[in-house]
Amino acid sequence: MEKSLLLFVVFFCISTGKGLAQKIWVHQNQDLEFGQFIIDQGSSAQLKISADGQRKALSGIYLMPGNFHPAAFTISTDSHTPIKIKVESESRGMINGAGENIILTPETSFTEYWVIQQGFPVQVYIGGTLDILDSQVTGNFSADIVIKVSLYND
């Protein structure tokens, strides 16, 4: 059975540590794409796209040639003062048209914190791991990834 997964990232949150209003923009540059693969009959499976764009079948999956890449975001501000931020994302269920579910655990770039300033945006990449517990699931799966951008105070 052939599967193609494409995630659409449509929502983000911004929070501040001390209630100070900061203008921070998040622009999505590309979706998270796992590409096509085949799951071993009768087994659970894991597939990973790292934040640096590497694709790896962790178990029970045969990878097919094609496009795959992490999601990419540009985060910017109009602040003249450098702002230290942290970007996080949580695991989500992904559902196909038949209501079948698989789990996506996002992975951000290896940097723990980023510094943004007017004219100096950062590019953040989010990969993820798919946990497929039922080898019988088929079709196209999609989900929203929620990212949280928080101001970080030392």
LINHU-V279521 format. One record per residue. N is the residue number from 1. RES is the residue in one letter. PSI is psi in whole degrees, 0 to 359 (none if undefined). NEAR is the number of other C-alpha atoms within 10 Angstrom. Layout:
[[N;RES;PSI;NEAR] [N;RES;PSI;NEAR]]
This chain:
[[1;M;133;12] [2;E;138;14] [3;K;142;16] [4;S;128;18] [5;L;133;20] [6;L;124;16] [7;L;139;20] [8;F;126;16] [9;V;116;19] [10;V;1;12] [11;F;144;12] [12;F;160;16] [13;C;147;13] [14;I;129;16] [15;S;155;16] [16;T;151;14] [17;G;325;10] [18;K;18;9] [19;G;13;8] [20;L;135;9] [21;A;124;9] [22;Q;135;14] [23;K;115;10] [24;I;131;21] [25;W;140;16] [26;V;120;20] [27;H;125;12] [28;Q;124;17] [29;N;325;12] [30;Q;152;15] [31;D;161;21] [32;L;125;24] [33;E;119;20] [34;F;345;27] [35;G;194;18] [36;Q;147;18] [37;F;166;19] [38;I;135;17] [39;I;136;25] [40;D;133;15] [41;Q;131;13] [42;G;15;11] [43;S;158;14] [44;S;166;16] [45;A;155;21] [46;Q;139;18] [47;L;136;23] [48;K;135;22] [49;I;116;25] [50;S;164;22] [51;A;337;22] [52;D;9;14] [53;G;7;18] [54;Q;139;12] [55;R;134;20] [56;K;131;16] [57;A;114;17] [58;L;332;14] [59;S;146;15] [60;G;19;17] [61;I;140;20] [62;Y;123;17] [63;L;138;16] [64;M;151;13] [65;P;154;9] [66;G;190;10] [67;N;138;9] [68;F;145;19] [69;H;159;21] [70;P;164;28] [71;A;150;26] [72;A;137;21] [73;F;145;19] [74;T;127;14] [75;I;127;22] [76;S;171;21] [77;T;164;20] [78;D;8;16] [79;S;132;14] [80;H;338;11] [81;T;135;11] [82;P;139;14] [83;I;128;18] [84;K;126;15] [85;I;158;21] [86;K;139;14] [87;V;129;20] [88;E;158;17] [89;S;151;17] [90;E;160;12] [91;S;147;15] [92;R;153;17] [93;G;143;17] [94;M;137;20] [95;I;141;16] [96;N;183;16] [97;G;336;11] [98;A;1;11] [99;G;7;10] [100;E;149;15] [101;N;140;19] [102;I;162;18] [103;I;133;18] [104;L;124;24] [105;T;109;16] [106;P;156;25] [107;E;122;20] [108;T;173;21] [109;S;162;18] [110;F;350;12] [111;T;131;9] [112;E;319;10] [113;Y;151;14] [114;W;154;18] [115;V;125;17] [116;I;154;21] [117;Q;158;18] [118;Q;127;14] [119;G;355;11] [120;F;71;14] [121;P;169;18] [122;V;152;16] [123;Q;122;16] [124;V;132;21] [125;Y;138;23] [126;I;117;26] [127;G;201;26] [128;G;169;23] [129;T;130;21] [130;L;130;23] [131;D;112;19] [132;I;107;21] [133;L;342;15] [134;D;113;16] [135;S;354;17] [136;Q;351;14] [137;V;143;19] [138;T;163;17] [139;G;191;15] [140;N;130;17] [141;F;145;21] [142;S;158;20] [143;A;160;18] [144;D;140;14] [145;I;127;25] [146;V;123;17] [147;I;145;20] [148;K;122;17] [149;V;117;20] [150;S;141;18] [151;L;140;23] [152;Y;126;16] [153;N;125;10] [154;D;none;4]]
